[in-house]
Amino acid sequence: MFHDLRRTAVRSLEPAGVSRSVAMSLTGHLTESVYRRYAIVSEADQREAVAKLSALTSTEQTQSSRSGVVVALPIIEGAR
């Protein structure tokens, strides 16, 4: 079906890094809201994003602990 092809195209263009405006022109979507309906996020996509975030966080923690730099955080009055 035509709509299945559009969905496949959107799901392929997003991770390829194609800008949304270019992807929309290629798939014929005129509005962001309709385009987003075709850009379905799967559980696998979500797991991959969490894994990337986790890897980034652990890398940052490792780098900051190696540098020995201590960063003072501002105190916000009235916050508890």
C-alpha positions as CSV (number, residue, x, y, z in Angstrom):
1,M,0.0,0.0,0.0
2,F,1.1,3.5,-0.7
3,H,0.9,4.6,2.9
4,D,3.1,1.7,4.0
5,L,5.7,2.9,1.6
6,R,5.5,6.4,3.0
7,R,5.9,5.1,6.5
8,T,8.9,3.1,5.5
9,A,10.4,6.1,3.8
10,V,9.9,8.3,6.9
11,R,11.3,5.6,9.2
12,S,14.4,5.3,6.9
13,L,15.0,9.0,6.4
14,E,14.8,9.9,10.1
15,P,17.8,7.8,11.3
16,A,19.7,8.6,8.1
17,G,19.9,12.2,9.4
18,V,17.8,13.7,6.6
19,S,16.3,17.0,7.7
20,R,12.6,17.0,8.4
21,S,11.9,19.6,5.7
22,V,13.7,17.5,3.0
23,A,12.0,14.3,4.2
24,M,8.6,16.0,4.1
25,S,9.2,17.2,0.6
26,L,10.3,13.7,-0.5
27,T,7.3,11.9,1.1
28,G,4.7,14.6,0.2
29,H,3.7,15.5,3.7
30,L,2.4,19.1,3.9
31,T,2.2,19.4,7.6
32,E,4.3,18.5,10.6
33,S,1.4,16.8,12.4
34,V,0.7,14.4,9.5
35,Y,4.5,13.7,9.1
36,R,4.8,12.8,12.8
37,R,2.0,10.3,12.4
38,Y,4.2,8.4,9.9
39,A,7.4,8.8,12.1
40,I,6.5,6.0,14.5
41,V,8.9,5.4,17.3
42,S,9.4,1.8,18.1
43,E,10.5,0.3,21.4
44,A,13.8,-0.7,19.8
45,D,14.3,3.0,18.9
46,Q,13.6,3.9,22.5
47,R,16.0,1.3,23.9
48,E,18.7,2.4,21.6
49,A,18.3,6.0,22.7
50,V,18.5,5.0,26.3
51,A,21.7,3.0,25.7
52,K,23.3,5.9,23.9
53,L,22.4,8.3,26.7
54,S,23.8,5.8,29.2
55,A,27.0,5.5,27.3
56,L,27.4,9.2,27.1
57,T,26.7,9.7,30.8
58,S,29.2,7.1,31.8
59,T,31.8,8.5,29.5
60,E,31.3,12.0,30.9
61,Q,31.5,10.7,34.5
62,T,34.8,8.9,33.6
63,Q,36.3,12.0,32.0
64,S,35.3,14.3,34.9
65,S,36.7,11.9,37.5
66,R,40.0,11.7,35.6
67,S,40.3,15.4,35.3
68,G,40.0,16.0,39.1
69,V,38.0,19.1,38.5
70,V,35.5,20.1,41.1
71,V,32.6,22.3,40.0
72,A,30.7,24.3,42.5
73,L,27.0,24.4,42.0
74,P,25.1,27.6,42.8
75,I,23.0,27.7,45.9
76,I,19.4,28.7,45.2
77,E,17.9,30.4,48.2
78,G,14.6,29.0,49.4
79,A,15.1,25.7,47.5
80,R,14.8,22.5,49.5
